[in-house]
Amino acid sequence: MIADIPGLIEGAAHGQGLGTQFLRHLSRTRVILHLVEVKPLDESSPLDNVELIEKELAEYSSAMTERESWIVLTKIDEVDESEIETVLLDFKSKFPDRRIFSISAMADLGLEELKAKVMTELALMDARLKDETDYQAKMKNLEKRISEDVLFRSNMERESIVRAKEVAGLEDESDGEPEVIYVKD
């Protein structure tokens, strides 16, 4: 599954914006590609931006932080080589165990390598799931813990909404419609 999670903001793990809905989608992915602009328009730090989103992910589900997660620096065509190298060095220093890529969709730079690495990784994961009982058990346990985190967060959010409606004197307007929560068994 591929999930595009645009615009996660600080506080997303606690329901700010559409954060928990976005984060819930990540629970079904096997590899997280964290795309970050190498030189954001708001002049923020790409490293700070990644750390902020990673903090939100950890607050939402500590188990989800154990997923394979790669960093992809985007829009590299908008900066010179020395800036890219500096940012890459900063990221490699901060995240020494992560795979870090740099791409430009507009200039078609780095995309083929990234696609090939993703496909290779997914094929490797499939083979390990088929052949390695320890890996199967590890992944099953991880899926279970992520599902528990997602369900816990969904229940907390639902209770918070009910309490807020009670305080405001509003009635439940759900018309008995069930909320859909996706979890893996």
Secondary structure, DSSP 8 states (H G I E B T S, - for coil): -----TT--TTGGGTSTTHHHHHHHHTT-SEEEEEEESS-TT---HHHHHHHHHHHHHHH-TGGGGSEEEEEEE-GGGS-HHHHHHHHHHHHHH-TTS-EEE-BTTTTBSHHHHHHHHHHHHHHHHHHHHH-HHHHHHHHHHHHHHHHHHHHHHHHHHHHHHHHHHHHT----STT---------
